Amino acid sequence: MTAQTVFAVPLLITVLMFVVVCGRLVETRLRVDSAAEDAARAASLARSSQDAQRAARSAVAGDLGGRGSSCSAYTVSVDTTDFRPGGGVRVSVQCEASMSGLSGLGLLGAVGVTSHAASPIDLYRGTT
């Protein structure tokens, strides 16, 4: 019985830590997806291409820059080449999900998570 416990406890701890890593990655993926969608929507509501760039970056900073975010660093790419009424805006968000605190599995460093989103610009919206 003792031998079974000696082998079972480390195995159970490893499985539990693996579940925590998977949970952290899923949470990060959901946050990055949401940030990309929020950024695309904010950019599509702007009146100019420059304002769209600023609005998208501000939206991502609000979503990923706060406490509780596992993104240690992120980049935002905003495509406003089709910025006109009836056109659209595309946003790409890349996040480095920190795996700090999970060294028991040997996962040091960060894992890259990327998401893309697009939002149409209203056909009757005025732009400059």
C-alpha positions as CSV (number, residue, x, y, z in Angstrom):
1,M,0.0,0.0,0.0
2,T,2.8,2.4,0.8
3,A,4.6,1.7,-2.5
4,Q,1.4,2.5,-4.4
5,T,1.0,5.8,-2.5
6,V,4.7,6.7,-3.2
7,F,4.1,6.3,-6.9
8,A,0.5,7.7,-7.1
9,V,1.0,11.0,-5.3
10,P,3.7,12.4,-7.6
11,L,1.7,11.2,-10.6
12,L,-1.5,12.9,-9.3
13,I,0.4,16.1,-8.6
14,T,1.9,16.1,-12.2
15,V,-1.6,15.6,-13.6
16,L,-3.0,18.4,-11.5
17,M,-0.2,20.8,-12.6
18,F,-0.9,19.8,-16.3
19,V,-4.6,20.7,-15.8
20,V,-3.5,24.1,-14.4
21,V,-1.3,24.7,-17.4
22,C,-4.1,23.8,-19.8
23,G,-6.5,26.1,-17.8
24,R,-4.1,29.0,-18.0
25,L,-3.6,28.6,-21.7
26,V,-7.3,28.4,-22.4
27,E,-7.9,31.5,-20.3
28,T,-5.2,33.3,-22.1
29,R,-6.6,32.3,-25.5
30,L,-10.1,33.5,-24.5
31,R,-8.6,36.9,-23.3
32,V,-6.6,37.4,-26.5
33,D,-9.6,36.5,-28.7
34,S,-11.8,38.9,-26.8
35,A,-9.1,41.6,-27.0
36,A,-8.8,41.2,-30.7
37,E,-12.6,41.4,-31.2
38,D,-12.8,44.5,-28.9
39,A,-9.9,46.2,-30.8
40,A,-11.5,45.5,-34.2
41,R,-14.8,46.9,-33.1
42,A,-13.2,50.0,-31.5
43,A,-11.2,50.6,-34.7
44,S,-14.3,50.3,-36.9
45,L,-16.0,53.0,-34.9
46,A,-13.2,55.5,-35.4
47,R,-13.5,58.4,-37.8
48,S,-10.0,58.2,-39.3
49,S,-7.3,55.6,-39.9
50,Q,-5.0,57.1,-37.3
51,D,-7.9,57.2,-34.7
52,A,-8.6,53.5,-35.6
53,Q,-5.0,52.6,-34.8
54,R,-5.1,54.4,-31.4
55,A,-8.6,53.0,-30.5
56,A,-7.5,49.4,-31.3
57,R,-4.3,49.7,-29.2
58,S,-6.2,51.3,-26.4
59,A,-8.8,48.5,-26.4
60,V,-6.1,45.8,-26.2
61,A,-4.3,47.6,-23.5
62,G,-7.5,47.8,-21.5
63,D,-8.1,44.0,-22.0
64,L,-4.6,42.6,-21.6
65,G,-2.8,45.3,-19.6
66,G,-4.6,44.9,-16.3
67,R,-3.9,42.7,-13.3
68,G,-4.7,39.1,-13.6
69,S,-3.6,38.9,-17.2
70,S,-1.1,36.1,-18.0
71,C,0.2,38.1,-21.0
72,S,3.7,39.2,-20.1
73,A,4.1,41.1,-23.4
74,Y,1.7,41.7,-26.3
75,T,1.8,43.2,-29.8
76,V,-1.1,44.7,-31.8
77,S,-1.2,44.9,-35.6
78,V,-4.0,47.0,-37.1
79,D,-4.8,46.8,-40.9
80,T,-6.6,49.9,-42.0
81,T,-6.0,49.6,-45.8
82,D,-9.7,49.2,-46.4
83,F,-10.7,52.0,-44.0
84,R,-13.7,53.4,-45.8
85,P,-17.5,53.2,-45.5
86,G,-18.4,49.7,-46.4
87,G,-14.8,48.5,-45.8
88,G,-13.4,46.9,-42.8
89,V,-10.6,46.8,-40.2
90,R,-8.5,43.8,-39.3
91,V,-6.6,43.4,-36.0
92,S,-4.1,40.8,-35.0
93,V,-3.0,40.4,-31.3
94,Q,0.0,38.4,-30.2
95,C,0.5,37.6,-26.6
96,E,3.3,35.9,-24.7
97,A,1.6,33.9,-22.0
98,S,3.9,33.6,-19.0
99,M,4.3,30.2,-17.5
100,S,6.0,31.5,-14.4
101,G,5.0,29.7,-11.2
102,L,4.5,26.4,-13.0
103,S,8.1,25.3,-12.9
104,G,7.1,21.9,-11.5
105,L,6.4,20.7,-15.0
106,G,9.6,22.2,-16.4
107,L,7.6,24.9,-18.4
108,L,9.7,28.0,-18.0
109,G,9.3,31.0,-20.2
110,A,6.3,31.9,-22.2
111,V,4.0,30.4,-24.8
112,G,2.8,32.5,-27.8
113,V,-0.9,33.0,-28.4
114,T,-2.2,34.8,-31.5
115,S,-5.7,35.9,-32.5
116,H,-7.2,37.8,-35.4
117,A,-10.4,39.7,-35.7
118,A,-12.2,41.8,-38.3
119,S,-15.0,44.3,-38.1
120,P,-16.9,46.0,-40.9
121,I,-17.2,49.8,-41.1
122,D,-20.8,51.0,-41.4
123,L,-21.7,51.9,-45.0
124,Y,-23.3,55.2,-43.8
125,R,-20.5,56.1,-41.4
126,G,-18.6,59.3,-42.1
127,T,-14.8,59.1,-42.2
128,T,-12.0,61.6,-42.7
